[in-house]
């Protein structure tokens, strides 16, 4: 399977390049950069740990003309450009981009009517399992158990709460069979009053070089359950994304999640 990597010079892009070149059953054939970027030299790739020949392009269309599937951890605008080409070519898009607003999410779903698109706020196998556990626990505990999602990321992360935190909060809401938007409290400040029963709260930490830590707390009278996932390497997201790309090969058009990929 020929794989293209969007945003191949970014932190996650470089991680994906290395992971694809080291994985069986896939071949690194192309990577994309911004139109205003110069193509990095061979020495740049070697210094970054990438030692495989591949073509560097600057448009989504060019990337899809070469690759059988594209893995994307970029920006909402770039993701939609890739999704448009995925639909045009009928080829898979594996998307780990966060920060899409409601209209952008709707557009992504529209493009998925013509191509298989796997979209998840977190491609980690462990986080996917965690979200299933959160949903299960939430379904079995009554609303007297308060739910809080605590997340920590590196100082350079630009969106908050993290996409993974939102994924976990939505899993909890789904487990309780309530609308997420009606119970989510994304931040607190000032005189907030007592915590409403059934609220799903979020706390965001930004510091250092933390790749990603997430804890979902279920706190009742006299006891507390904490479910935690900690990332020590971006490689886990790459591993999950490559697994999703292999899974998506030959699948019908549709918007899929990592839970679909794992069959849970």
C-alpha positions as CSV (number, residue, x, y, z in Angstrom):
1,X,0.0,0.0,0.0
2,X,1.5,3.3,-1.1
3,X,1.3,5.9,1.7
4,X,1.5,9.7,1.5
5,X,2.1,11.9,4.5
6,X,0.6,15.4,4.7
7,X,2.7,18.1,6.4
8,X,5.7,15.9,6.2
9,X,8.1,18.4,7.8
10,X,6.1,18.9,11.0
11,X,6.8,17.1,14.3
12,X,4.0,14.5,13.6
13,X,4.8,14.4,9.9
14,X,8.4,13.4,10.5
15,X,7.2,10.8,13.0
16,X,4.9,9.4,10.4
17,X,7.6,9.3,7.7
18,X,9.8,7.2,9.9
19,X,7.0,4.9,11.1
20,X,5.9,4.2,7.5
21,X,9.4,3.4,6.3
22,X,9.8,1.0,9.2
23,X,6.4,-0.8,8.8
24,X,5.6,-3.9,6.8
25,X,2.9,-3.9,4.2
26,X,3.1,-0.1,3.4
27,X,5.5,1.9,1.3
28,X,6.4,5.6,1.8
29,X,5.9,7.2,-1.6
30,X,5.1,10.9,-1.0
31,X,4.9,13.7,1.5
32,X,3.5,17.2,1.2
33,X,4.8,20.6,2.3
34,X,3.2,24.1,2.2
35,X,3.3,25.8,-1.2
36,X,5.6,28.5,0.3
37,X,8.1,26.0,1.6
38,X,11.3,25.0,-0.1
39,X,11.9,21.3,-0.6
40,X,14.2,20.1,2.2
41,X,17.6,18.7,1.2
42,X,18.6,15.1,1.4
43,X,20.8,16.0,4.4
44,X,17.7,17.4,6.2
45,X,15.8,14.1,5.8
46,X,18.8,12.0,7.0
47,X,19.3,14.3,10.0
48,X,15.6,13.8,10.8
49,X,16.0,10.0,10.7
50,X,14.2,9.5,7.4
51,X,16.2,7.2,5.0
52,X,13.8,6.3,2.2
53,X,13.3,7.9,-1.2
54,X,9.9,9.6,-1.6
55,X,8.4,12.4,-3.7
56,X,7.8,15.9,-2.1
57,X,4.8,17.8,-3.4
58,X,2.9,20.9,-2.4
59,X,-0.7,20.2,-3.2
60,X,-3.3,17.8,-2.0
61,X,-4.1,16.8,-5.5
62,X,-0.5,15.9,-6.2
63,X,-0.3,13.8,-3.1
64,X,-3.3,11.8,-4.0
65,X,-2.1,11.3,-7.6
66,X,0.8,9.3,-6.1
67,X,-0.5,7.6,-3.0
68,X,-3.1,4.9,-2.4
69,X,-3.9,6.6,1.0
70,X,-2.9,9.7,2.8
71,X,-2.3,10.2,6.5
72,X,-3.0,13.7,7.8
73,X,-2.2,15.4,11.1
74,X,-2.2,19.0,9.9
75,X,-4.7,21.8,10.2
76,X,-8.5,22.0,9.6
77,X,-8.1,23.9,6.3
78,X,-5.5,21.5,5.0
79,X,-7.6,18.5,6.1
80,X,-10.6,19.7,4.1
81,X,-8.4,20.2,1.0
82,X,-7.2,16.6,1.4
83,X,-10.7,15.3,2.0
84,X,-11.9,17.0,-1.2
85,X,-9.1,15.1,-3.1
86,X,-9.9,11.9,-1.3
87,X,-13.4,12.2,-2.5
88,X,-12.3,13.0,-6.1
89,X,-10.0,10.0,-6.2
90,X,-12.1,7.7,-4.0
91,X,-9.0,6.9,-1.9
92,X,-8.8,6.7,1.9
93,X,-7.9,9.6,4.1
94,X,-6.6,8.9,7.6
95,X,-7.2,12.0,9.6
96,X,-5.9,12.8,13.1
97,X,-6.4,16.6,12.8
98,X,-8.1,18.4,15.7
99,X,-9.7,21.8,16.0
100,X,-12.4,21.4,13.3
101,X,-15.5,23.5,14.0
102,X,-19.0,22.3,13.4
103,X,-19.2,23.4,9.8
104,X,-15.8,21.9,8.9
105,X,-16.8,18.6,10.6
106,X,-19.9,18.6,8.4
107,X,-17.9,19.2,5.3
108,X,-15.5,16.3,6.2
109,X,-18.6,14.1,6.6
110,X,-19.9,15.2,3.2
111,X,-16.6,14.3,1.5
112,X,-16.8,10.9,3.3
113,X,-19.8,10.1,1.2
114,X,-17.3,9.5,-1.7
115,X,-14.3,8.0,0.1
116,X,-13.4,6.1,3.2
117,X,-12.3,8.6,5.8
118,X,-11.0,7.5,9.2
119,X,-11.2,10.5,11.5
120,X,-10.2,10.4,15.2
121,X,-9.0,13.0,17.7
122,X,-6.5,10.4,18.8
123,X,-5.1,7.5,16.7
124,X,-3.6,5.8,19.7
125,X,-4.7,2.2,20.2
126,X,-4.6,2.8,24.0
127,X,-6.7,5.9,23.9
128,X,-9.3,4.1,21.7
129,X,-9.5,1.4,24.3
130,X,-9.7,4.1,27.0
131,X,-12.7,5.8,25.3
132,X,-14.5,2.4,25.2
133,X,-13.8,1.9,29.0
134,X,-15.0,5.5,29.8
135,X,-18.3,4.9,27.9
136,X,-18.8,1.6,29.7
137,X,-18.1,3.0,33.2
138,X,-20.3,6.1,32.6
139,X,-23.2,3.8,31.5
140,X,-23.0,1.9,34.8
141,X,-22.6,4.8,37.3
142,X,-25.5,7.1,38.1
143,X,-25.2,11.0,37.8
144,X,-24.2,11.3,41.5
145,X,-20.7,10.4,40.2
146,X,-19.1,13.6,38.9
147,X,-17.1,13.2,35.7
148,X,-14.0,15.4,35.1
149,X,-11.5,15.1,32.2
150,X,-8.0,16.4,32.9
151,X,-5.5,16.8,30.1
152,X,-1.9,17.9,29.9
153,X,0.1,18.8,26.7
154,X,3.2,20.6,25.6
155,X,3.4,24.4,25.6
156,X,3.1,24.6,21.8
157,X,-0.4,23.0,21.5
158,X,-2.8,25.6,20.1
159,X,-6.2,24.2,20.8
160,X,-7.9,23.5,24.2
161,X,-9.4,21.3,25.5
162,X,-7.5,18.8,23.4
163,X,-9.3,16.7,20.8
164,X,-8.6,13.6,22.9
165,X,-10.2,15.2,26.0
166,X,-13.3,16.0,24.0
167,X,-13.4,12.5,22.6
168,X,-13.3,11.1,26.1
169,X,-15.9,13.6,27.3
170,X,-18.2,12.6,24.4
171,X,-17.7,8.9,25.3
172,X,-18.8,9.6,28.8
173,X,-21.9,11.5,27.5
174,X,-22.7,8.7,25.2
175,X,-22.4,6.2,28.0
176,X,-24.9,8.3,30.0
177,X,-27.1,8.8,27.0
178,X,-27.1,12.6,27.2
179,X,-26.2,15.3,24.7
180,X,-22.6,16.3,25.2
181,X,-23.2,20.0,24.4
182,X,-25.8,20.1,27.1
183,X,-23.6,18.9,29.9
184,X,-20.0,19.9,28.9
185,X,-18.2,22.5,31.0
186,X,-15.1,23.2,29.0
187,X,-13.5,25.7,31.5
188,X,-14.3,27.4,34.9
189,X,-13.4,30.8,36.2
190,X,-14.6,33.2,38.8
191,X,-17.6,32.5,41.1
192,X,-19.1,29.5,39.4
193,X,-21.5,28.3,42.1
194,X,-22.0,24.7,43.0
195,X,-21.2,22.0,40.4
196,X,-24.5,20.9,38.7
197,X,-25.2,17.2,38.8
198,X,-24.5,15.5,35.5
199,X,-21.9,18.0,34.4
200,X,-18.9,16.8,32.5
201,X,-16.0,19.1,33.4
202,X,-12.6,19.7,31.7
203,X,-9.3,21.0,33.0
204,X,-6.5,21.9,30.7
205,X,-2.8,22.1,31.4
206,X,-0.1,23.3,29.0
207,X,3.5,22.9,30.0
208,X,7.0,21.7,29.0
209,X,7.2,19.0,26.3
210,X,4.4,16.7,27.5
211,X,3.2,14.7,24.5
212,X,-0.2,14.0,26.0
213,X,-1.7,12.8,29.3
214,X,-5.4,12.3,29.9
215,X,-7.3,11.2,33.0
216,X,-11.1,10.7,33.3
217,X,-12.2,11.0,36.9
218,X,-15.5,9.5,38.2
219,X,-15.9,10.9,41.7
220,X,-18.7,9.7,44.0
221,X,-19.4,10.0,47.7
222,X,-16.4,8.3,49.5
223,X,-14.7,6.9,46.4
224,X,-13.1,7.9,43.1
225,X,-12.3,6.0,39.9
226,X,-9.5,7.3,37.6
227,X,-8.8,6.0,34.1
228,X,-5.6,7.4,32.7
229,X,-3.6,7.2,29.5
230,X,-0.1,8.7,29.2
231,X,1.8,9.1,25.9
232,X,5.6,8.9,26.0
233,X,6.0,8.9,22.2
234,X,4.3,10.3,19.2
235,X,5.0,7.0,17.6
236,X,1.8,5.5,19.1
237,X,-0.3,7.9,16.9
238,X,1.7,6.9,13.8
239,X,1.3,3.2,14.6
240,X,-2.5,3.6,15.0
241,X,-2.7,5.7,11.8
242,X,-0.9,3.1,9.7
243,X,-3.1,0.4,11.1
244,X,-6.1,2.5,10.1
245,X,-4.7,3.0,6.6
246,X,-4.4,-0.8,6.1
247,X,-7.9,-1.3,7.5
248,X,-9.4,1.3,5.2
249,X,-8.0,-0.2,2.0
250,X,-11.0,-1.5,0.0
251,X,-13.6,-0.2,2.5
252,X,-16.7,1.5,1.1
253,X,-17.0,5.3,1.4
254,X,-18.0,6.5,4.9
255,X,-16.8,8.3,7.9
256,X,-15.1,5.9,10.3
257,X,-13.5,6.1,13.7
258,X,-10.6,4.2,15.4
259,X,-13.2,2.2,17.2
260,X,-14.4,0.9,13.8
261,X,-10.7,0.1,13.0
262,X,-10.4,-2.0,16.2
263,X,-13.9,-3.4,16.0
264,X,-15.1,-2.2,19.4
